[in-house]
Amino acid sequence: MSEFYKLKYYVIEAFYEYIIAENFTIRQSVDRCLYEFGKQISEGGLDALAVYSTLFYRAAFHSADELRFFRKHINKLNCLFSSELCHVLSGDELEELTYEIDLINQRLK
């Protein structure tokens, strides 16, 4: 498993853990994960892309209305996605990432 997928896995696990164990809403869970994975986000690069895409895809899937609260972060996600970073991803990783980001942007409108 690539490092990109490993980080996505940890983000998914934390996201649902907060919803189930802590009884958080989608928005609260995203907020908490943004805090918990703040180091990865602040470093930018593929780690930030993995965290952002995973969190906002889950939010878009479960409660698209919540995305409006994270517009600033989604703008950062789109900037990271349009950068040169994606050239180091495998075909499968890039395909999954493109699907997630397309859904996020569709649901944000």
C-alpha positions in Angstrom: 0.0 0.0 0.0 1.4 3.4 -0.9 2.0 6.1 1.6 -0.8 8.2 -0.1 -3.3 5.4 0.5 -2.1 4.8 4.1 -2.7 8.4 5.0 -6.1 8.3 3.4 -6.9 5.2 5.4 -5.9 6.9 8.7 -8.1 10.0 7.8 -11.1 7.8 7.0 -10.6 5.9 10.3 -10.4 9.1 12.3 -13.4 10.6 10.5 -15.7 7.7 11.3 -14.4 7.2 14.8 -15.4 10.7 15.7 -18.9 10.2 14.3 -19.4 6.8 15.9 -17.5 7.0 19.2 -17.9 10.7 19.9 -21.3 11.2 18.3 -20.0 14.1 16.2 -21.8 15.6 13.2 -20.1 15.4 9.8 -19.0 19.0 10.2 -17.6 18.4 13.7 -15.8 15.4 12.5 -14.2 17.2 9.6 -13.2 20.1 11.9 -11.6 17.6 14.3 -9.7 15.8 11.6 -8.5 19.1 10.2 -7.0 19.8 13.6 -5.7 16.2 14.1 -4.0 16.1 10.7 -2.9 19.7 10.9 0.8 18.8 10.6 0.2 16.9 7.3 -1.9 19.8 6.0 0.7 22.5 7.0 3.4 20.6 5.2 1.4 20.8 2.0 2.2 18.5 -0.8 0.7 15.0 -1.3 -0.1 14.6 2.4 -2.3 17.7 2.4 -3.9 16.6 -0.8 -4.7 13.1 0.7 -6.1 14.6 3.9 -8.2 17.3 2.2 -9.6 15.0 -0.6 -10.5 12.2 1.9 -12.3 14.5 4.3 -14.2 16.6 1.8 -15.2 13.6 -0.2 -16.7 12.0 2.9 -18.5 15.3 3.7 -19.7 15.6 0.1 -21.0 12.0 0.2 -22.8 12.2 3.5 -23.8 15.9 3.8 -23.0 18.1 0.9 -24.5 21.2 2.6 -21.6 21.1 5.1 -19.0 21.7 2.4 -19.8 25.5 2.3 -18.2 25.8 5.7 -14.9 24.5 4.3 -14.7 26.5 1.1 -11.3 28.0 2.0 -9.8 24.5 2.5 -11.5 23.2 -0.6 -9.9 26.1 -2.6 -6.5 24.9 -1.2 -7.4 21.3 -2.2 -8.1 22.5 -5.8 -4.8 24.5 -5.9 -2.9 21.4 -4.7 -4.6 19.2 -7.2 -3.8 21.5 -10.1 -0.2 21.7 -9.2 2.6 19.4 -10.3 2.1 17.1 -7.4 -0.2 14.7 -9.2 2.6 13.5 -11.5 4.0 11.3 -8.8 0.8 9.5 -8.2 0.0 6.1 -9.8 -2.7 5.8 -12.3 -5.1 4.3 -9.8 -4.3 7.0 -7.2 -4.8 9.8 -9.7 -8.1 8.3 -11.0 -9.5 8.0 -7.4 -8.4 11.5 -6.5 -9.9 13.0 -9.7 -13.2 11.2 -8.9 -13.2 12.5 -5.3 -12.4 16.1 -6.3 -14.9 16.2 -9.1 -17.6 15.1 -6.7 -16.5 17.6 -4.0 -16.7 20.5 -6.5 -20.0 19.3 -8.0 -21.6 19.2 -4.5 -20.1 22.5 -3.4 -22.0 24.4 -6.1 
